[in-house]
Amino acid sequence: MKELEVRMGAAAYAAACAEFARWAAWGRQTDGAAWEAVVYPLVAVQARRGWARSPLEPLPLAGCAALLVPRVVMPPPALAHYGPTWARPAAGATMAAATALQAQLDAVRAAHPRLDCYGRMHSHPWPHRRPQPSGTDCAEHLSGALASNAAAGLPWALGLIAAAPGPDDPPGAWPIQAYALEAGERLTDLGAVRVVADDDPAIRVALAGPGWATPAGARRRAALAQAGQDDGLSVSGMALHRGWYALAGRSADRPARLLALPPSFPTQPARRLHLTAAGWQPDPQPWPSPAQRAR
C-alpha cells in the first residue's frame, strides 16, 4: 500500500494539545499522576486518483491518499472517566452530556459536510516517540467506530494517540501517531501525524462546502434530476456521508439507479450506480440510458 498521510490543521492540533495538557495537570493535582484524555477528531478523506468512491461503496485504506483533521471536538467534562492509564466515557454520564457532545459533532458536520468522526484520539501522558495502542485502546476507541463507519463506506477506523512532550519537543507539542483498525482486528500503523498550517490547500478543501450546494452545482443537480424524471424515473435527492449527494431514480419496472455526486461536483464527475443483489455497483448505462430516452 502506498503511504497514506494523516495531516492535522494547526488550530485543531493546538486545541487537542491544550485539552491533553489540561487533563494531565488535573490528574497530577488530583492523585499525583497525569491523566489520559479523549478528543474527537473530525476527518475528511482524500481518495487517491482513480479511487473516488461514494459512501455507498467501500473505500479501503489502499484507496486513501490522505486523512485530514481540520477540527476536533472536546467531550463535556461530565462524560470524562479519565485516569493515569485509561480514558473512557463515564458510566454514569447523563443523557444531557451525551446530547451535548452529539450536538457539537453535528454542528461541525453541518458547517463542513466533508468532515465526520471515524474514531477517537486519546493521550498517553508520558513521553514516548511511537505510542502503541493496547488491546483495550482498540476495543474502547476503535472497534465501535469500525462498525459504524460502514455507513460512510469506510471499512476501517482511525485511531490517534498523542504522547506527552519529551525533552526534544517544543513546549506544549504532543507528538501524535496514527493507526487504522480494519476487519479481523488488523491494525495498521499510519505513522506520525503531520501538523500543517490552517491555510494548507488540503485543509482548506476539507473545510469547503460541497460543490453540488453552490448555485452552479444546484442548477446542474436540478438538470440531472429533470432528465431522470423525463425518462419516467421518480427522482429524489439526499445528502450522503463525506460530503456526497445522491440522486436516486426509481420506477416500477426498472432496477433502482443512482447518481452519486462527489463533494467537488461538478468539477469532479458523478458516479453512476445501480442496485444489484450485491449492493450498489457501477452502472455502465448513462443517466438516463439511451433506451429510456427512446421511450
N, C-alpha and C positions, 0 to 999 in steps of 0.2 A: 504494500500500500504506500502510495506517495505520502510525503509528510503532510500532516494536517496541522495547521497553525491555529492556536487559540489566542485571540487578542482581546485585551480589555482596555476600555477607554480610561483616560486618566482620572476623570471625575468619579467614575464608578469604583476604580481601584482605591482612590483616596478615601471614599466613603466606607468601603469594606475594611480597609486597614484601620480606620478610626473605630469602627464597631468592634473589631477583634481586640484592639488595644484597650478599649473601654471595659470589656468583659474580663480581659486578663487582669487589669488593675483591680476590678471589683473582686475577683476571686482572691487575689493576694491580700486585699484588705479584709475579706470575709473569713477565709480559713487558711491563709498563708500560702496558697498555691494558685497560680494563674489558671483561669478557666477557659475552656473551649467556648466557641460561639458559632452560630449559624447565620448565613446570609443567603438570600435567594437571588441568583444571577438571572437576568433577562437576556436571552441569547437570540441572535439572528444567525441563520445557517446560510453560508455561501457555498453553493454547489460548484463542482468542477465543470469545466467546459464539456458539454455533451451529456451532463448528468442532471439536467433540470428535471425534477420530478415533483408532481403535485402532492399535497398531503394525503391523497387517496392511493398513492403508490409508495412502496418502501424506498427510502433513500439511505443506503448503508453508509457507514463511515468512509468506505472507499470512494464514495461519490461526493464527499465533502472536501472543499479546499480550505475553508476557514470557518471557525466558530467565533462570533463577535459578541462581546459583552459590553454594551454601552451603558447599561443601567443595572442597579442592584436594589433590592428591597430588604429592609430590616424587619424581622418579625417583632410584634409588640412584646415588651418585657413579660407580659402575663403568659406568653407561650413558651418562655425560655425555661428549660430544665437543664442547666449547664453545670459542669464540674471540671476537675483537672483532666479527666480522660473521657469525657462524654459531652455531647451536645445534642439534645433531642427535644421534641415538643413536650411540654409539661403534661403529665397525665390528667391533672385536674383543671386544665385550661378551660376557660369559659367559652361559650359559643360566641360571645361578643368579641373576644380576642381573635378567634379563628376567622370570624366575619371581617374584622378589621384588616387582617393580613390579606384575605382574598380580595377585599376592596382595593388595597394598594396594588396588588398584582394586576387586577382588572383595569385599573386606571392607566398603568403603563402600557398594557396591551392595546387599550382603546386609543391612546395617543400615538403609539408606534406599532402598527399591526404586524410588522415583520418580526417582532420580538415575542418570546414566550419563555417560560421556565421549564427546563428539561432536566433538572437535577438540583442539587444543593451545593453550596460552598460552605466549608467549615474550617475552623482553625485548629492547629496543633500549637499551643502556646509555648513552644520551646524551639530553639534554633536548630534546624537541620536542612540540608540543601535539597533533598529529594524526599519529601514526606510521602509515605506509602499508606494507602487506605487499608485498614484492617477488615476482617470479615464483618465485624459489627458496623463499620463505616458503610460498607456496600449494602448491608441489609437495611440500615436505617436511613441512608441518604440517597441510594440509587435504585434499589430493587423496585420500590413503588413507582418511581418515575419511569423506569423501563416499561412497566405495564401500561401506564397512562400515555406515554409518548407515541404509542401505536396510532393514536388518533391524529397525530401530526405526521404520520408516515415515517417515523424515526424508530428503527429497531435497536436503539441504544439510548443510554442515559449519560449525562455529563456530570462528572464529579470534580470539584476544585478543592484543593487543600492548601491552606495558607500556613506557612511556618513563621514563628516569631523571628524578628530581625536578628541576624547574627552580627558579630563584630565588624564584618566587612560590608554589611548592608547600610544604605543610607538610613538615618534615623526615621523610624515610623514606617519603613518599607518592608512589608511582609512578602517574601518570595512565595509564588503560587505554582503548584504543579497540577496538571490536568490529567484526568483519566476518563475512560469511557467504559461502561459496563454493557455487554451485549448478551444475547441469549446464551443459556448454558453457563451463566456466571463467568463468562470470559471477560477478563479485564485487560484493557489496552492502555499503555502509558502514552499519553499525547504530548509529554514534555512540558517544559516551563511555559507559563503564560507570559506573553509579551505585552507590556503596557505601552500604549500608543496615545498620541495626543487626541483630544476630542474632535479636532478638525481633520483627523486621518480620513482619507476618502472612503474607506470601507466602513468606518464608524458612521460617517455622515449618511451613507446609503442605508445602513441598518436602521437609522432613525427616521429616514424619509418616509413620507406617506406613499401608499401604493399608486402606481401609475394608472390603474383602472379607476381610481377615485378622482382623478383630475378631470377637468371639463372635457379635454380631448379623449381621455380614456372612457369617460361615461358615454360620450357620443358613439364611440366605437362599440362599446358594450351594447348600447341600445340597437345599433345597426345589426349586430350579430344575433341578438335576441329576436329582432323582427324577421331576419332571414329564416330562422328556425320556425317561427310562427307561420310565415308564409308557406312553409313546406309541410304544414299540418302538425307541427310539434307543439305541445304545451310546454312553454319555456318558463323556468323560474330561476332566480338568482340567489346566491347565498355566499357570504364570506366564509373562507376556509382558514385553517391554521397557517401560520408562517407568512401571512400577508397575501395569500392566494384568494381567488374568487372563482366561483363555479357558475356556469350557465348550464342548467340541466334541461334536457329535452326529452319529453315522454309522449308516447302515443299508444293507443290500444293495440296496434298490430305490429309494432316495431320495438326492438330492444332499446332500452334506455341509452341515451348518448349524453355526453358532457363535454363542454369546453372548459378547461381549467386555465384561468388567466393568471400568469405569474405576477409578482409584485412590480416588475419592470414593464409590464404590458402598457402600451402597445409596442414599445421598443423591442421587447422580447416576445416571440410569438406564443400563442396559446397552445396548449396540449389537447389533442383530440382523444377522448377516451370513450369506450363503450363497455357496458356491463356484461360480464360473462360469468360462468359458473365459478371461475377462479377470482372473481372480483373485477375491479376496473382495470382494463387493459388498453394499450394504444389502439386507436381506431384508424384503420387505413383509409377510411372514407372521409372526404372533405365535409365541412359543415356549411350548408346542408349538402347531402350527397347528390350527384348528378341524377340518379334515378328518382330521387324525391322531387327535384326541381322539375322533372319532366311530367309529373302528375298534374 
